[in-house]
Amino acid sequence: MAFSPDGFRVASASADRTVRLWDSTSGDPMLRITHDQVVTDVAFSPDGARLVSASADRSVRVWSLGGDALLRLRHDHAVKAVAFSPDGARLATAGDDGCVRVWDADSGHQLLLVRHGDAVKDVAFSPGGHWLATASADRTAGVWAVADGTRALRVQHHHTVFCVAFGPDGGWLASGSEDKTVKLTAVPGACE
């Protein structure tokens, strides 16, 4: 689930193959969008004007809040996670193919590809948008430079890493694993 930046809408991703938009104050449904398979993640653009959804049908779709399809991107396998950059210009996608892709959020042109050794479960941009964090079934979390894909940090866990998040200044990474640990790791040179 994701709140819109203004807090007035909530988007949900569901195993019933839908993305739904809800009024956060009344709980009333506002929009229902259908995918071909399970919807695995949703995120709002920073300006709140667009919604992105990821699906097991190997697609990532960008929608207007009126339900109009604005962009469709393809992965080779199920897509697990999506994130807009803080300026809304880029979109990161991650999936079962072990790949993380960064796209131009308007044109759909692929800007960057980085690889893990196994499925990628989560992806997040740093607050300044210069770094990308990834969580993988290869038991690592990573931090990558968005400019060229250079890995700045690799955090080892004992089991699948399911989630990553940057601290408010981008200088710390939190990673959470199936091994019931959360690691806080300084990101070298990453303060934004």
N, C-alpha and C positions, 0 to 999 in steps of 0.2 A: 504494500500500500504506500501511497505518497500523498502528502498534503500539497496543495498549490501554494506558491509563494505568499499569496495574500491570506491563506488560511481558510478561504470560503468554500473550497472544493476538496474532495478526497477522491483519489483514483484507486481502483482495486484491480489486481490481476488474479485470475481464477482458473482452477482446474476445469471449470465448466466451459472453457474456451472463450471467455469474455473478458473485456476490459469494461469496467463500469465507472462512471463519474457520478459522484453524490454531492448534494448540498451538505456542507459540514454542520450547518446550524439546525436544519430541519430533518436531515437524514433522507430527504426525498431524492429519488433517482433523477439524474439529469441526462444521461447518455449511456447507451449500451453498444459496444462494438464487438463483433465476433471474429475470432481467428479460426484457423483450421484445426489447431490442436491446443493443448494447455498453454495458457498465458503465464509466463514465469516472472515477469518484472514490469514495472511501470515507473515513469519519472516525468516530472514537469520540466519544461524549459524555465530558466531563471526569470523570464518576464511573465510566465504563467500563460502564455498564448498557445503553447503547443504541449502535446502529450506524446510520449514515446512508449511503445510496448514491445516486449520481447516474447518470443513464443518457441515452443518445441517444434513448430512447423518450419523452423530454420529462418524465420523472418524477423525483421525489426521494422516497425512501422511508426511513422510520425503522423500525428493527427492534429487537426485544428480542434478546438474545444467544441465546435459544432459537429464534429464527427467526419469532416472531410479528410480523405487520405492525401497527405502532402508528400510523402516519401516512403519508399519501400526498399529495404536493404536485405541482402541474403548472406547467410553463413553456410558452411558445408554441413553443419550439424545443428542440433537444438541450441538456441540462444538462451542463456541463463540470466544475464544481467545487462542493464543499460544505464548510462549516466550522461547528462548534459554537462559540458564545461561551464564554469561560472559565468562566462560571457554569452553562452548559448550558441556560439559559432561552431562548436564541435560536439560530436556525439561518440561516446565509447560504447562498444558492444563486446560481450564475452560469452564464450560458449563451450560446448562439449568437445569441440575440435581442438581445444587447447590454445586457441588464438584469441587475442584481444585486438580489435581493430578500432582505429580512430577515423571518423568520417567528417567531412564537411556537412554540417547539419542542414544546409540549404540545398546543395547540389547532389549530395550522396557520394561524392568523390572520396575514395579511400585515401587517407593521408598517412597512415601508420599501421604497421602490423608487428606485434610482438607475440612470442610463443612461450608457453609453459610446456612442461612434460606431460600434462594431463589436463582434464577439463578445468575450465576457469569458472568459478562460482560467483564472484563478485568483482566489481570494478568501481573506482571512485576517483574523481579529479581532486587535486589539492585546491585549497581556497583561491589561490592565484591562477590556477589552470596550467601551471608549468609542469606538473608531475601527475602521474597516473599510478594508482595503487591497484594491485590485483591479488585475488585469493584463489588458490588452486588445489585440486585434488592431488597434485604432485607433492603436497605437504609443505608448500612454501607460499609466502606472501612476497610480493615484489613491488618496488617503486621504480618507475621508468620515466625518463625525460620525454615529454610529449614532442619536443622539437625533433629528436632523432632516434628515439627508441632505446637509448642507452640505459642499461639497468643500473640504478644508483644504489639499490639496496635489495638484499635477499634475506628474508627471515624464515628460518627453518622451524617447522612444527613436527610433531610425531604422527599426526593424522591429517586428513583433509582440512584445509583452511576454507571456511565458509564466508567470512566477512572481513572487510577492511574499512577503515575510516581514518581520515586525517584529523589532527588537532586544528584548532582555529587559525594558527599561524602557519600551518603546513610543515612545521618542524618535527612533529611526532606522528607516528603511524600506530594505530591499534589494529591488531589482527586476532581473530577468534577462530578456534579450531575445534574439530570433533573430539580432540583429546581433552576437552574441558579446560583449556587454557586460553587466556587472553594475554598477548604480549604487547607491551608499549615499547617502541623502538624509535630512537632518534634518527631522523632522516638527514644524513650528512649534507650540509650546504643547501638545504631545501627551504629554509625560512623565507617566507614570501612577504 
